[in-house]
Amino acid sequence: MCALARPGSVHLQAVVAPCQRPPSPQAFSLPSVHQELLEHSRMASKLGVRENACAPLDCPLEARMPIRGLHLLLTYLCNYECDHCFVWGSPRQRGVMTLAMIQRILDQADELDEIEWIYFEGGEPFLYYPVLLAGAKKAAARGYRVGLVTNAYWATSKEDARIWLEPFAGMVEDLSVSSDLYHGESGLSDEANAALNAAEVMGIPADVIAIAQPEDMNARPARGMLPPGESALMYRGRAAEVLGPHATTHDWASFDTCPYEDLAAPGRVHLDPFGYIHLCQGIALGNILEDPLTAIFAGYEPSAHPIAGPLIEGGPAELVRRYGLEHTQAYADACHLCDHARRQLRARFPRILAPDAMYGIDKG
C-alpha cells in the first residue's frame, strides 16, 4: 500500500527520480528463488523433516494456489517517509516498473483464469503517472478490474484532482485513498478530500483507508487487504523499527499464529519492480524474471516453504524455534516478532527474504 506518514516525518510534494529498470535475470549472482527452495527441501530431507510438497515448478498446474488479485508495487519511491509503511517507501527508495514489465505481468496473468483484479500501488504510483495510466488502460482492456492506492498528494484542489482522475473514469473500479494522522494533523487531509470529491463526480468508486495510532487499542485488525475505514496498526516494515520499541509488548511465545495474512491460500500477492512475488511484504514466493507466474503458483506448497511453512504451523514463535533464533522476551505484535526473526535469516535465504528495499536497506 502507499506510505503513510506521521506529523514531522518527511513530506515532499514533488519527487523527481531516475527510472530504475528492474535487473535482468542474468544480473543476479545469487541463486534463484527456485534454487533456494529446492536446496531447503533437500536439507529438510537429509534431516528427516517430513514436508508434504512437490518440488517447486514440478506440481501439476491444477494444484496452483487460487490467486484472485495481483497487486503491482509500481514503485518503492514515495513522496512521504512513513513511520508505519509496510514497504519502507521514501523519497530515497529505488525501483520502478517499466511499461514492458507491466505488459509481461499481464501476459502471464492471462494464463491464470482466476485473476480478477489488478491493483497499482507503491510507494506512490502517481509519481509515475504516464506509466500508471498506460498500465491501467492495458489491464482494463484485457478485462481485469482495476484498483489504485494513493496518498492523493496530487489533489491540490478539486479542479486539479478532477484533471488527474479524469483519464481513469470508467476504467478504475476502486480508488483507495490513504489518509489519517500519520499523514498530517487531520484524519482526512485536504488532498484526500479533494480526490474523493473528484472521484464521486466522475463515478469512480472510492474510499479512505486509514491506520490507527499505536495507542488506539480498539481499532479492528485487518486480515489480508486493508478494508475501507480505519484498521489497527501492524508492526511490519518501518513500523517494526520505528514504532515497535515504544509499543505495549506481549510475550514472544504468545505469537503462535499469523493473524493478518492467510499464507496457505493468500488470494492475492504483491509484485515489485525487481520481479519478486510477495506472500507478505519481504517473503518471496518466486521471481517473475526467473519463472512464469503459472509455474510459481503451481509449485507453491505452503508447508514446504522455509518461511511460510513455520509461520502457518505456529506463527512467528515457531519460526524462532524452528531455526533457533535469538529473541527478546516480548514484542508489540506477531509482525514485530516476524520481522525480527526474518532479519536473522536473510543471509540463509537471501532470495526468499528479499529485496533489500523491503528491509529498509537504502541504496540511494
C-alpha positions in Angstrom: 0.0 0.0 0.0 1.1 3.6 -0.2 3.2 5.1 2.5 1.7 6.8 5.5 3.5 9.5 7.4 3.3 10.9 10.9 3.5 14.6 11.6 7.1 15.6 11.4 8.1 12.8 9.0 9.5 13.6 5.6 6.7 15.0 3.3 7.7 16.3 -0.1 5.1 17.4 -2.6 7.2 16.5 -5.6 9.9 14.0 -6.2 12.0 13.7 -9.3 13.9 10.4 -9.5 15.5 8.4 -12.3 13.6 5.5 -13.6 15.2 2.3 -12.2 14.9 -0.6 -14.5 14.5 -3.9 -12.9 17.6 -6.1 -13.2 17.7 -8.9 -15.8 17.8 -12.5 -14.5 21.5 -12.6 -15.6 22.3 -9.7 -13.3 21.7 -11.8 -10.2 24.8 -13.5 -8.8 22.8 -15.3 -6.0 20.9 -18.5 -6.6 17.3 -18.1 -7.9 14.3 -18.3 -5.6 13.6 -21.7 -7.1 17.1 -23.0 -6.4 16.8 -21.7 -2.8 13.6 -23.5 -2.3 15.0 -26.7 -3.7 18.0 -26.5 -1.5 15.8 -26.1 1.5 13.8 -29.2 0.5 17.0 -31.2 0.1 18.3 -30.2 3.5 14.9 -31.0 5.1 15.0 -34.5 3.6 18.5 -35.1 4.9 17.4 -34.0 8.4 14.4 -36.3 8.2 11.9 -33.4 8.2 8.7 -34.5 6.6 7.2 -31.9 4.2 4.2 -32.6 2.1 5.4 -31.0 -1.1 6.1 -31.5 -4.7 9.2 -29.8 -6.0 8.7 -26.1 -6.9 7.7 -25.7 -10.6 7.0 -29.5 -10.8 3.5 -29.6 -9.4 0.5 -30.0 -11.8 -1.0 -26.8 -12.9 -4.4 -27.6 -11.4 -2.7 -27.7 -8.0 -1.8 -24.0 -8.1 -2.8 -21.5 -5.4 -6.1 -19.7 -6.1 -5.0 -16.1 -6.7 -7.7 -13.5 -7.4 -5.7 -10.3 -7.3 -2.2 -9.1 -8.5 -1.1 -6.0 -6.6 1.6 -4.3 -8.5 4.0 -2.2 -6.5 4.7 0.2 -9.3 7.5 1.8 -7.4 9.0 1.8 -3.9 9.5 5.6 -4.3 7.2 7.8 -2.3 6.9 11.5 -1.5 6.3 10.5 2.1 8.5 8.7 4.5 6.1 7.0 6.9 6.6 5.7 10.4 4.3 2.7 9.7 5.0 2.0 6.0 4.8 -1.7 5.2 7.3 -1.4 2.3 9.7 1.3 3.6 8.5 3.8 1.0 10.5 7.1 0.9 12.0 9.7 -1.5 15.2 7.7 -1.4 13.9 4.4 -2.5 14.8 2.9 -5.8 12.9 0.7 -8.3 10.0 1.3 -10.6 8.2 -1.0 -13.1 8.6 -0.2 -16.7 5.6 -0.5 -19.0 7.3 -3.5 -20.6 7.3 -5.2 -17.2 3.7 -4.5 -16.6 2.9 -5.9 -20.1 4.9 -9.0 -19.1 2.9 -9.4 -15.9 -0.4 -9.0 -17.7 0.6 -11.6 -20.4 1.3 -14.1 -17.6 -1.9 -13.2 -15.7 -3.8 -14.1 -18.9 -2.7 -17.7 -18.4 -4.3 -17.7 -14.9 -8.1 -17.8 -15.4 -8.8 -16.9 -11.8 -7.2 -13.4 -11.8 -9.9 -10.8 -11.4 -8.2 -7.7 -10.0 -5.0 -5.7 -11.0 -4.1 -3.1 -8.4 -1.4 -0.4 -8.8 0.2 0.6 -5.6 3.5 1.8 -4.2 5.3 3.7 -2.8 3.2 6.3 -4.5 2.2 5.1 -8.0 1.0 8.6 -9.2 4.7 9.7 -9.1 5.0 7.8 -12.4 1.7 8.9 -13.8 2.2 8.1 -17.5 3.2 4.6 -16.8 0.4 4.2 -14.2 -2.2 5.4 -16.7 -0.9 3.2 -19.6 -0.7 0.2 -17.3 -4.2 0.7 -16.0 -5.5 1.1 -19.6 -3.8 -2.2 -20.6 -5.2 -4.1 -17.6 -8.7 -2.8 -18.2 -8.6 -3.5 -21.9 -7.9 -7.2 -21.1 -11.0 -7.3 -18.9 -9.4 -7.0 -15.5 -10.9 -5.0 -12.7 -8.5 -2.1 -11.9 -7.7 -0.6 -8.5 -5.4 2.2 -7.4 -4.0 3.0 -4.0 -2.7 6.5 -3.4 -2.0 9.2 -0.8 -3.6 11.8 -3.1 -0.6 14.2 -2.8 -1.6 15.4 -6.3 -5.1 16.5 -5.5 -4.1 20.1 -4.6 -7.6 21.4 -5.4 -10.9 19.9 -6.5 -10.3 21.1 -10.0 -6.8 19.7 -10.2 -8.0 16.4 -8.7 -10.5 16.0 -11.5 -7.8 16.6 -14.1 -5.7 13.9 -12.6 -8.5 11.4 -12.3 -10.5 12.1 -15.5 -8.5 9.6 -17.6 -9.3 6.9 -15.1 -13.1 7.4 -15.3 -15.0 4.4 -16.5 -11.8 2.3 -16.0 -10.9 2.2 -12.3 -13.3 0.3 -10.1 -11.6 1.0 -6.7 -9.7 4.1 -5.7 -8.3 3.7 -2.2 -7.0 6.9 -0.6 -4.7 6.7 2.3 -5.4 9.4 4.9 -5.0 9.5 8.6 -3.0 11.1 11.4 0.2 9.6 10.0 -0.1 11.9 7.0 -0.7 15.1 8.8 -2.6 16.9 11.6 -6.1 15.8 10.5 -7.6 12.4 9.8 -8.8 13.4 6.4 -6.4 15.6 4.5 -7.5 18.4 2.1 -5.9 16.4 -0.7 -7.7 13.2 0.2 -11.0 15.1 0.4 -10.4 16.7 -3.0 -9.6 13.3 -4.5 -12.7 11.7 -3.0 -14.8 14.6 -4.3 -13.4 14.3 -7.8 -13.9 10.6 -7.8 -17.6 10.9 -6.8 -18.2 13.5 -9.6 -16.7 11.1 -12.2 -18.3 7.9 -10.8 -15.1 6.3 -9.7 -15.8 4.1 -6.6 -13.5 5.5 -3.9 -13.0 5.2 -0.1 -10.4 6.0 2.6 -8.1 3.5 4.1 -6.6 4.6 7.4 -4.3 3.2 10.1 -5.0 3.8 13.8 -2.4 5.4 16.1 -0.4 3.0 18.3 -2.3 3.9 21.4 -5.7 3.0 19.9 -6.4 -0.4 21.3 -9.9 -0.5 20.0 -9.1 -0.4 16.3 -10.0 -3.5 14.4 -7.2 -5.6 12.9 -7.3 -6.3 9.2 -6.7 -9.7 7.6 -5.4 -9.6 4.1 -6.2 -6.5 2.1 -6.9 -3.4 4.1 -10.7 -2.7 4.1 -12.2 0.8 3.9 -12.1 2.7 7.1 -9.6 2.5 10.0 -7.6 -0.6 10.8 -5.3 -1.4 13.6 -1.6 -0.7 13.3 0.6 -3.7 12.3 4.2 -3.5 13.3 5.7 -4.6 10.0 8.0 -2.7 7.7 9.2 0.6 9.1 6.8 0.3 12.0 8.7 -2.6 13.4 11.8 -0.5 13.7 10.4 3.0 14.4 7.2 2.3 16.4 7.8 -1.2 17.8 10.3 -0.2 20.5 7.7 2.2 22.1 4.7 -0.1 21.9 3.0 -2.2 24.6 4.5 -5.6 24.3 3.5 -9.2 24.8 5.4 -12.5 25.5 7.0 -13.7 22.3 5.7 -17.3 22.7 2.1 -16.0 22.5 2.5 -15.2 18.8 1.7 -18.7 17.7 -0.2 -17.7 14.6 -0.1 -15.3 11.7 -3.2 -13.2 12.4 -3.1 -10.8 9.4 -2.4 -13.0 6.3 -3.6 -16.3 5.0 -0.2 -17.7 3.9 -1.7 -21.0 2.9 -4.2 -19.5 0.5 -3.5 -15.8 0.2 -5.9 -14.9 -2.5 -3.7 -12.0 -3.6 0.1 -11.4 -4.0 2.2 -8.3 -4.5 4.7 -8.0 -7.4 7.5 -5.5 -7.1 9.8 -3.7 -9.6 12.5 -6.3 -9.1 10.3 -9.2 -10.1 9.7 -10.6 -6.6 6.3 -12.0 -5.8 5.4 -11.4 -2.1 3.2 -13.6 0.0 3.7 -10.9 2.6 6.0 -7.9 2.4 9.5 -9.3 2.3 8.6 -13.0 2.0 9.1 -14.0 -1.7 7.2 -16.8 -3.4 9.3 -16.5 -6.5 10.5 -14.0 -9.1 8.9 -13.5 -12.5 12.2 -12.6 -14.0 13.2 -16.2 -13.4 10.0 -18.2 -13.8 6.4 -17.6 -15.1 3.5 -17.0 -12.7 1.8 -20.2 -13.7 4.8 -22.3 -12.7 5.5 -20.3 -9.5 1.9 -20.6 -8.3 1.7 -24.3 -9.3 4.9 -25.0 -7.3 3.8 -23.3 -4.1 3.4 -25.9 -1.3 2.8 -23.9 1.9 4.2 -26.4 4.3 7.5 -26.7 2.3 8.2 -23.0 2.1 11.1 -22.3 4.6 9.4 -19.2 6.0 5.7 -19.6 5.3 5.7 -23.2 6.5 6.7 -22.4 10.1 4.5 -19.3 10.2 1.5 -21.4 9.2 2.3 -24.1 11.6 2.9 -22.0 14.7 3.3 -18.3 13.8 6.5 -16.3 14.2 7.2 -18.1 17.5 7.5 -21.3 15.5 9.9 -19.5 13.1 12.1 -18.6 16.0 12.0 -22.2 17.4 12.5 -23.9 14.0 15.7 -22.1 13.3 16.9 -21.5 16.9 16.9 -17.7 16.5 17.8 -15.1 19.1 14.9 -13.2 20.6 13.9 -10.9 23.4 11.1 -11.7 25.8 8.4 -9.5 24.3 7.2 -7.9 21.1 4.5 -5.5 20.0 2.6 -8.0 17.8 3.2 -11.0 15.6 4.6 -8.9 12.7 7.1 -7.3 15.1 8.5 -10.7 16.1 8.3 -12.0 12.5 10.4 -9.0 11.3 13.0 -9.6 14.0 13.2 -13.3 13.1 13.3 -12.9 9.3 16.2 -10.4 9.5 18.3 -13.1 11.2 17.5 -15.5 8.3 18.2 -13.2 5.4 21.8 -14.5 5.0 20.5 -18.0 4.8 17.6 -17.2 2.4 18.7 -14.1 0.5 16.4 -14.6 -2.4 13.3 -15.5 -0.4 13.7 -12.8 2.2 14.0 -10.1 -0.4 14.6 -7.5 -1.7 16.7 -5.1 0.4 14.1 -2.4 -0.1 11.6 -4.4 1.9 14.0 -4.4 4.8 14.8 -0.7 4.9 18.2 -1.0 3.3 18.7 2.2 1.5 20.9 2.0 -1.6 20.2 5.5 -2.7 
